[in-house]
Amino acid sequence: MDTDDLTPMAYDCIMAAYKPTDVLAIELGAAASNYSNEEKYLKGILDFVTEVQCHPIEYLESWNLEDIDPVLFKTKVNSLVKQIEKTIATPISDRGLLIDW
């Protein structure tokens, strides 16, 4: 799957990941190619982001992002988790229409 195949609401999860760090957003965007559909993608990124949420310092260190405040980072990741959960809970038909480029 490509990020172009995501509904607007699902794509917004990638955009929201820029708030904690652009590295996380890039990872979520790249992850789309590992999934066959939006539902699997959202569940996969939720698992990944939840892991980051549980181990924020390790995540930041793994990317040499020690200059980012881990408390603030975790707060932003918490918001991202909630947004992904809200997207999963929303029926796909209510997540917005795909734009045909």
C-alpha positions in Angstrom: 0.0 0.0 0.0 1.1 3.6 -0.6 0.3 6.6 1.5 -1.7 7.9 -1.4 -4.1 5.0 -0.7 -4.9 6.3 2.8 -8.0 8.2 3.7 -7.5 11.8 4.8 -8.1 10.9 8.4 -5.5 8.1 8.3 -3.0 10.4 6.5 -3.5 13.0 9.2 -1.9 10.5 11.6 1.3 10.8 9.6 1.1 14.6 9.7 0.5 14.5 13.4 3.6 12.5 13.9 5.6 15.5 12.9 4.8 17.1 16.2 6.9 14.8 18.3 9.6 14.6 15.6 9.9 14.5 11.8 11.7 11.2 12.1 8.6 9.5 13.5 6.5 10.9 10.7 8.9 9.6 8.1 8.8 6.2 9.7 5.0 6.1 9.7 4.9 7.2 6.1 7.4 4.5 5.1 5.6 1.9 7.0 2.6 2.1 4.6 4.5 -0.1 2.1 4.5 -3.0 4.7 0.7 -3.2 4.8 -2.0 -4.3 2.4 -4.8 -2.0 3.6 -5.5 0.9 5.8 -6.9 -1.1 8.7 -3.8 -3.2 9.0 -1.6 -0.1 8.6 -3.4 1.7 11.4 -3.1 -1.2 13.8 0.6 -1.6 12.8 1.5 2.0 13.4 -0.5 2.0 16.7 1.6 -0.9 17.9 4.8 0.9 16.8 3.8 4.2 18.3 2.7 2.5 21.6 6.1 1.0 21.8 7.7 4.4 21.3 5.3 5.7 24.0 6.5 3.1 26.4 10.2 3.7 25.7 10.6 7.4 24.6 14.2 7.8 25.8 15.4 4.7 24.0 13.6 5.9 20.8 15.2 9.3 21.0 18.6 7.8 21.7 18.3 5.4 18.8 17.9 8.3 16.4 20.5 10.5 18.2 17.7 12.9 19.2 18.9 13.5 22.7 18.3 17.3 22.3 14.5 16.7 22.4 12.9 16.8 25.8 11.7 13.3 26.5 8.8 14.5 28.7 7.5 16.8 26.0 8.1 14.1 23.4 6.1 11.6 25.3 3.3 14.0 25.7 3.2 14.6 22.0 3.4 10.8 21.3 0.4 10.3 23.8 -1.6 12.7 21.6 -0.6 10.8 18.5 -1.7 7.5 20.0 -5.1 9.0 20.8 -5.4 10.2 17.2 -4.6 6.8 15.8 -7.1 5.2 18.1 -9.8 7.7 17.2 -9.1 7.0 13.5 -9.3 3.2 14.0 -12.6 3.7 15.9 -14.0 5.8 13.0 -15.7 3.7 10.2 -13.5 3.9 7.0 -16.5 5.5 5.2 -16.4 8.4 7.6 -12.6 9.1 7.3 -12.9 11.2 4.2 -12.8 10.6 0.5 -9.6 9.6 -1.3 -8.5 12.2 -3.8 -7.9 10.9 -7.3 -4.7 12.6 -8.5 
